[in-house]
Amino acid sequence: MTTRAGFVALIGEPNAGKSTLTNRMVGAKVSIVTHKVQTTRTRIRGVAMEGESQLVFVDTPGLFKPRRRLDRAMVAAAWGGAADADIIVLLVEAHRGVTEGVERILEGLADLPKGRKVALAINKIDRVEAPALLALTKELNDRYAFAQTFMISAERGHGVEALRKWLAEELPEGPWLYPEDQIADLPMRMIAAEMTREKLTLRLHQELPYQLTVETENWEERKDGSARIDQMIYVARDGHKGIVLGKKGETIKAVSQAARAEIEEFLGRKVHLFLQVKVRENWLEEAERYSEMGLDFKDGN
């Protein structure tokens, strides 16, 4: 029996569907999916089995034009994830085509080591007609020598199986990197924090896009099999604290309930979740916050 294993980096612009595709491939909700861009900050890995192959997905932050330290660290993490992977999959949204962001990514791909295998996945194919899809496929393949092109809908699952099978065959031979039943290599504390952050992002929409972060400060296993989880929500300004708490604490209560339900489903047991909000004006400039998110503070320079 020949086993294969390796890392697959999904890259693309924010909102291209990388997290949705990771979750579809892995068959579990590992990576945070929201309708806001730039919600994936850490290189969450989802592990999928396909025949005798183990695919480890590196879900990178979206590639965009960085403005602040956090942005720069996220973009550095994305390219770092791509450079370390055995295979790279570039996701491009069918209805948006070759945007300025895609142009920049194509330029970045040209700088990768020679021989790096890169596949193209045109996502959200249900949003365009066939002639437009073919034209986009031709344009992109004229610009870069992709090993293979796939037409997919990560949300609906179309074409995902063909992509997974191809990846499984292309990975290098070798022993599996993770136990078969493991789906994510992030510590549970971080996954739980990400789940809470997702609920905050969905709830607050435009009000506090990237000016908050969540950290799991304490995790206590209880005798009855449940877990007590204490989390701290860091915001940059006093006014933000009021937004997170909401009128009479309604917002944080709703976020807490939604996050607790999802963490319980993920763990398969009862959870007691306690959230607090703290103002840290310069958290975007604190090295410790970055390491909590799995990012390199120095990459933000």
C-alpha positions in Angstrom: 0.0 0.0 0.0 1.5 3.3 -1.1 0.6 6.2 1.1 0.9 9.8 0.1 0.8 13.0 2.2 1.5 16.6 1.8 0.5 20.2 2.2 -2.0 22.0 -0.1 -2.0 25.8 0.1 -5.2 27.5 -1.0 -4.4 31.1 -2.1 -6.5 33.9 -3.5 -8.1 37.2 -2.9 -10.2 37.8 0.3 -13.6 36.1 -0.1 -12.5 33.9 -3.0 -13.9 30.9 -1.1 -10.8 29.4 0.4 -12.3 28.7 3.8 -15.5 27.3 2.2 -13.4 25.0 0.1 -11.3 23.9 3.1 -14.4 23.0 5.0 -15.9 21.2 2.0 -12.7 19.2 1.5 -12.4 18.3 5.1 -16.0 17.7 5.7 -16.1 19.7 8.9 -16.2 23.3 9.9 -12.5 24.0 10.6 -12.0 27.4 9.0 -14.0 30.4 9.7 -16.5 31.3 7.0 -18.1 34.8 7.0 -19.2 37.2 4.3 -16.6 39.7 5.5 -13.3 39.8 3.8 -10.0 39.0 5.6 -11.6 36.9 8.3 -9.0 34.1 8.2 -5.9 35.3 10.1 -4.1 32.1 10.9 -2.9 29.3 8.7 -5.6 26.8 9.8 -4.9 23.4 8.5 -7.7 21.0 7.7 -6.8 17.3 7.2 -8.7 15.3 4.5 -8.3 11.7 3.5 -8.7 10.6 -0.1 -8.0 6.9 -0.6 -4.5 6.3 0.7 -3.6 10.0 0.5 -3.7 12.5 3.3 -4.2 16.1 2.2 -3.3 18.8 4.7 -4.9 22.1 3.7 -3.2 25.3 4.6 -6.0 27.9 4.6 -4.1 31.1 4.1 -5.3 34.7 4.8 -6.6 36.3 1.6 -4.0 38.1 -0.5 -4.7 41.9 -0.7 -2.9 45.1 -0.7 -1.6 45.5 2.8 -1.9 48.9 4.6 -1.3 48.2 8.3 1.0 46.0 10.3 -1.7 43.4 10.8 -2.4 43.4 7.0 1.3 42.9 6.2 1.7 40.1 8.7 -1.4 38.4 7.2 -0.1 38.7 3.6 3.4 37.4 4.7 1.6 34.4 6.3 -0.3 33.7 3.1 2.8 33.7 0.9 4.7 31.8 3.6 2.0 29.1 3.5 2.2 28.9 -0.3 6.0 28.7 -0.3 6.0 25.8 2.2 3.3 23.8 0.4 3.7 20.8 -1.9 0.9 22.0 -4.1 -0.7 25.4 -4.4 -4.3 26.0 -5.6 -5.2 29.5 -6.7 -8.9 30.3 -6.3 -10.3 32.9 -8.6 -14.0 34.0 -8.5 -15.6 33.4 -11.9 -17.8 36.5 -11.9 -14.9 38.8 -10.9 -12.3 37.5 -13.3 -8.8 38.9 -13.4 -9.0 41.7 -10.9 -6.1 43.9 -9.8 -5.6 41.6 -6.8 -5.5 38.5 -9.1 -2.9 40.3 -11.2 -0.7 40.8 -8.1 -1.0 37.1 -7.1 0.0 36.0 -10.6 3.1 38.2 -10.3 3.8 36.6 -6.9 3.5 33.1 -8.3 6.2 33.9 -10.9 8.6 34.5 -7.9 8.0 31.0 -6.4 10.7 28.3 -6.7 10.8 26.6 -10.1 8.9 23.4 -10.4 6.3 24.3 -7.8 3.0 22.7 -8.8 0.1 25.2 -9.0 -3.5 24.4 -9.9 -6.2 26.9 -10.9 -9.7 26.5 -9.4 -12.3 28.9 -10.8 -14.9 29.2 -8.1 -18.5 30.3 -8.0 -19.0 29.0 -11.6 -22.8 29.1 -11.1 -22.6 32.9 -11.4 -21.5 33.1 -15.0 -22.3 31.7 -18.4 -20.1 29.0 -20.1 -18.5 31.3 -22.7 -17.3 33.7 -20.0 -15.8 30.8 -18.1 -13.9 29.5 -21.1 -12.6 33.0 -21.9 -11.4 33.4 -18.2 -9.8 29.9 -18.2 -7.9 30.8 -21.4 -6.8 34.2 -20.2 -5.4 32.8 -16.9 -3.7 29.8 -18.5 -2.0 32.2 -21.0 -0.7 34.2 -18.1 0.7 31.2 -16.0 1.4 27.6 -16.7 -1.1 26.0 -14.3 -0.7 22.2 -13.8 -4.4 21.7 -14.1 -7.6 23.8 -14.1 -10.8 23.0 -12.2 -14.3 24.6 -12.4 -15.8 24.4 -9.0 -18.5 25.7 -6.7 -17.0 25.4 -3.2 -20.4 26.3 -1.6 -22.4 23.7 -3.6 -19.7 21.1 -3.9 -19.6 21.0 -7.7 -16.2 19.9 -9.1 -14.7 19.6 -5.6 -14.3 15.8 -5.7 -12.4 16.0 -9.0 -10.0 18.6 -7.4 -9.5 16.5 -4.3 -8.8 13.3 -6.3 -6.3 15.1 -8.5 -4.5 16.6 -5.4 -4.5 13.1 -3.8 -2.7 11.6 -6.8 -0.2 14.5 -7.1 1.0 14.6 -3.5 4.4 13.1 -2.8 4.7 9.5 -1.5 5.3 9.2 2.2 3.8 8.4 5.6 0.7 10.3 6.8 1.5 13.4 8.8 -1.5 13.3 11.2 -3.6 10.6 12.9 -6.4 9.7 10.6 -9.1 11.1 12.9 -7.5 14.5 13.3 -9.1 17.4 11.3 -7.2 20.5 12.4 -3.8 21.1 13.8 -4.7 24.3 15.6 -5.0 23.9 19.4 -8.7 23.7 20.5 -8.2 27.0 22.5 -7.5 28.8 19.2 -10.4 27.2 17.3 -12.8 28.1 20.1 -11.5 31.7 20.0 -12.0 31.8 16.2 -15.5 30.5 16.5 -16.4 33.4 18.9 -14.7 35.9 16.6 -16.7 34.6 13.7 -20.0 35.2 15.6 -18.8 38.8 16.5 -17.9 39.5 12.9 -21.3 38.3 11.7 -23.2 40.2 14.4 -21.3 43.5 14.1 -21.0 43.6 10.4 -19.5 47.0 9.4 -19.1 48.4 12.8 -15.9 46.7 14.0 -14.4 44.8 11.1 -10.8 44.0 12.1 -10.4 46.0 15.3 -11.1 43.2 17.6 -9.5 39.9 18.5 -10.5 37.0 20.8 -8.2 35.0 23.0 -9.1 31.9 25.1 -7.6 32.8 28.5 -8.6 29.7 30.4 -9.8 26.2 29.6 -10.9 24.1 32.5 -12.0 20.4 32.1 -14.8 19.6 34.6 -15.5 16.3 36.3 -18.9 16.0 34.6 -17.2 16.0 31.2 -18.0 19.6 30.4 -15.5 22.4 29.9 -15.4 25.9 31.2 -13.9 28.3 28.7 -13.0 31.9 29.5 -12.4 34.2 26.6 -11.2 37.8 26.3 -12.4 40.1 23.5 -9.8 42.8 22.8 -11.0 46.0 21.2 -9.0 49.1 20.2 -11.2 51.9 21.6 -13.6 52.5 24.5 -16.4 53.2 22.1 -15.9 49.7 20.6 -16.5 48.1 24.0 -20.0 49.5 24.1 -20.7 48.2 20.6 -19.6 44.7 21.5 -21.6 44.7 24.7 -24.7 46.1 23.0 -27.7 47.6 24.7 -28.2 46.1 28.1 -25.5 43.5 27.1 -27.7 42.0 24.4 -25.0 41.8 21.7 -22.5 39.9 23.8 -25.2 37.6 25.2 -26.3 36.7 21.7 -22.7 36.2 20.6 -21.9 34.0 23.6 -25.0 31.8 23.0 -24.2 31.3 19.3 -20.5 30.7 19.9 -21.2 28.3 22.8 -23.6 26.3 20.6 -21.0 25.9 17.9 -18.1 25.0 20.2 -20.4 22.4 21.9 -21.2 20.9 18.5 -17.6 20.8 17.5 -16.5 19.2 20.8 -19.5 17.0 21.1 -20.0 18.0 24.8 -21.4 20.7 27.1 -19.5 24.0 27.3 -19.8 26.9 29.8 -18.5 29.9 27.9 -17.7 33.2 29.6 -16.8 36.3 27.6 -15.2 39.6 28.8 -14.3 42.7 26.8 -11.1 44.6 27.4 -9.9 47.8 25.7 -6.3 47.6 24.6 -5.7 50.6 22.4 -2.5 49.3 20.8 -3.3 45.6 20.4 -2.6 45.9 16.7 1.0 46.7 17.7 1.5 44.0 20.3 3.7 41.1 19.4 1.9 38.8 21.8 -1.5 39.3 20.1 0.1 38.2 16.8 1.6 35.0 18.2 -1.8 34.2 19.7 -3.2 34.4 16.1 -0.3 32.3 14.7 1.2 35.3 12.8 4.7 36.7 12.9 4.8 40.2 14.3 8.1 40.9 12.4 6.4 40.1 9.1 4.2 43.2 9.7 7.2 45.6 9.4 
